Amino acid sequence: MKTILIAGGTGLVGSHLCPFLRKQGYEVRLLSRHPDKVRDYSAYRWDVGTRQIDRAALEGVDAVINLAGAGIADRPWTSARKRELITSRVDATLLLRDALAELKVKPRRYIAASAIGYYGNRADEWVDEDSHRGTHGFLTELAVAWEAAAQQIEALGIATARLRIGIVLAREGGALKPLALPGLFGMAPWFGNGRQWYSWIHVTDLVRMIHYLLTRPTLTGPWNGVSPSPVRLKDFVKTIARTRRGLALGMPVPAWLLRLGMGEMADTVLYSTRVRPRRWLEETDFRWLFPELEGALEDLLRAPRKVPAGFGLLRRSE
Ligand SMILES: NC(=O)c1ccc[n+]([C@@H]2O[C@H](COP(=O)([O-])OP(=O)(O)OC[C@H]3O[C@@H](n4cnc5c(N)ncnc54)[C@H](OP(=O)(O)O)[C@@H]3O)[C@@H](O)[C@H]2O)c1
């Protein structure tokens, strides 16, 4: 049986990934700031601020998956919050690197979460894993620094894949929740001119991608964790409105108002990033269960509530 350590595994993605991997026969361990709150999985403590990590977490581990990071859109981007967004990703990765470096027998595999923020705001341009990084903006700086830290783990000789994750669609949280809420008078709001591209992925496909990478250590470098069909925000909201009968397309919230209210954090909803998962399409036989938005939303918004096996065993952290 293979043993997998998942850092930040108590969040949205981890809550789907942990039971999936367990079902595949893996022994799953979690690395958490609050191991005492984790149920049904062995959990080990780390604290990025004080650079503490329970070394026992890494003993005998075959692979490490790092999903840790403070929520990007959870709180206003004050300078203290920006620091937390950085340290919870970059310093956390470097703490792992230092602990891994000390191991006599190292895991063979490291899978790092990253984000499509790496590419920045690109209007209608298609970007893929070979495209250059964005040129400005906090989201880009964050992803670039995060990946550079992950490459330091690669430098230890551990086969590393960096998964540039798009907008994760899940029933119980993430981006879909605010977008699918019946807003004012049952209308779904949208932001800016609505022409910005949203590169999304169904959480089930993201979990399948992580498993695919886990089982194929020769697949290293950057991988776009998105579906093959990004959509413009306005079409995204229209599809939500269609899927959720009774919800109408509402009024746009103008970009200037969002900037006024959210400041730089408005980048999270106004950026246009049209991402193609080129490497998945050309270098693997991976097939999406939900390649089109319509099918993904049908599954998430209409189908009777399905609880992933084991979901609920972990508490949500934030
Ligand atoms: N969801 C998306 O749409 C999306 C899009 C692009 C990229 N990503 C990235 O993919 C990863 C997983 O996403 P997710 O949606 O599952 O994230 P999430 O629900 O926000 O959970 C991430 C986990 O990170 C840990 N964490 C939170 N704040 C932390 C801090 N200050 N220091 C250290 N650890 C902290 C928490 O685990 P503990 O409380 O157990 O420590 C939390 O459960 C994240 O790194 C995220 O940035 C997500």
The ligand as a MOL file (V3000), in Angstrom:
LIG
                    3D

  0  0  0     0  0            999 V3000
M  V30 BEGIN CTAB
M  V30 COUNTS 48 52 0 0 0
M  V30 BEGIN ATOM
M  V30 1 N -10.4700 26.2380 -5.2690 0
M  V30 2 C -10.0520 26.8930 -6.3520 0
M  V30 3 O -10.8580 27.3920 -7.1890 0
M  V30 4 C -8.5670 26.9950 -6.6360 0
M  V30 5 C -8.1460 27.6110 -7.8230 0
M  V30 6 C -6.7890 27.7190 -8.0790 0
M  V30 7 C -5.8610 27.2290 -7.1510 0
M  V30 8 N -6.3190 26.6490 -6.0040 0 CHG=1
M  V30 9 C -5.3150 26.1850 -5.0270 0
M  V30 10 O -5.4650 24.7870 -4.7900 0
M  V30 11 C -5.2010 24.5000 -3.4120 0
M  V30 12 C -6.3820 23.7350 -2.8450 0
M  V30 13 O -7.5500 24.5170 -3.0310 0
M  V30 14 P -8.7700 24.4530 -2.0240 0
M  V30 15 O -9.8940 25.1670 -2.6820 0
M  V30 16 O -8.9360 23.0590 -1.5170 0 CHG=-1
M  V30 17 O -8.2060 25.3660 -0.8340 0
M  V30 18 P -8.8940 25.6190 0.5900 0
M  V30 19 O -10.2150 24.9750 0.6820 0
M  V30 20 O -8.8150 27.0920 0.8380 0
M  V30 21 O -7.9540 24.7840 1.5610 0
M  V30 22 C -6.5660 24.8580 1.5790 0
M  V30 23 C -6.0120 24.3570 2.9060 0
M  V30 24 O -4.8670 25.1460 3.1600 0
M  V30 25 C -4.6520 25.1950 4.5550 0
M  V30 26 N -4.4050 26.5990 4.9430 0
M  V30 27 C -5.2960 27.6230 4.9670 0
M  V30 28 N -4.7090 28.7470 5.4170 0
M  V30 29 C -3.4230 28.4070 5.6920 0
M  V30 30 C -2.3250 29.1040 6.2260 0
M  V30 31 N -2.4100 30.4020 6.5690 0
M  V30 32 N -1.1460 28.4350 6.3600 0
M  V30 33 C -1.0470 27.1280 6.0160 0
M  V30 34 N -2.0670 26.4090 5.5430 0
M  V30 35 C -3.2300 27.0370 5.3890 0
M  V30 36 C -5.8990 24.6810 5.2570 0
M  V30 37 O -5.6030 23.4200 5.8590 0
M  V30 38 P -5.4470 23.2600 7.4800 0
M  V30 39 O -6.4790 24.1380 8.1040 0
M  V30 40 O -5.7180 21.7970 7.6920 0
M  V30 41 O -4.0670 23.6490 7.8280 0
M  V30 42 C -6.8950 24.5390 4.1160 0
M  V30 43 O -7.7660 23.4490 4.3110 0
M  V30 44 C -4.9710 25.8430 -2.7060 0
M  V30 45 O -3.5870 26.0240 -2.5560 0
M  V30 46 C -5.5390 26.8600 -3.6780 0
M  V30 47 O -4.8750 28.1160 -3.6240 0
M  V30 48 C -7.6340 26.5080 -5.7240 0
M  V30 END ATOM
M  V30 BEGIN BOND
M  V30 1 1 1 2
M  V30 2 2 2 3
M  V30 3 1 2 4
M  V30 4 1 4 5
M  V30 5 2 4 48
M  V30 6 2 5 6
M  V30 7 1 6 7
M  V30 8 2 7 8
M  V30 9 1 8 9
M  V30 10 1 8 48
M  V30 11 1 9 10
M  V30 12 1 9 46
M  V30 13 1 10 11
M  V30 14 1 11 12
M  V30 15 1 11 44
M  V30 16 1 12 13
M  V30 17 1 13 14
M  V30 18 2 14 15
M  V30 19 1 14 16
M  V30 20 1 14 17
M  V30 21 1 17 18
M  V30 22 2 18 19
M  V30 23 1 18 20
M  V30 24 1 18 21
M  V30 25 1 21 22
M  V30 26 1 22 23
M  V30 27 1 23 24
M  V30 28 1 23 42
M  V30 29 1 24 25
M  V30 30 1 25 26
M  V30 31 1 25 36
M  V30 32 1 26 27
M  V30 33 1 26 35
M  V30 34 2 27 28
M  V30 35 1 28 29
M  V30 36 1 29 30
M  V30 37 2 29 35
M  V30 38 1 30 31
M  V30 39 2 30 32
M  V30 40 1 32 33
M  V30 41 2 33 34
M  V30 42 1 34 35
M  V30 43 1 36 37
M  V30 44 1 36 42
M  V30 45 1 37 38
M  V30 46 2 38 39
M  V30 47 1 38 40
M  V30 48 1 38 41
M  V30 49 1 42 43
M  V30 50 1 44 45
M  V30 51 1 44 46
M  V30 52 1 46 47
M  V30 END BOND
M  V30 END CTAB
M  END
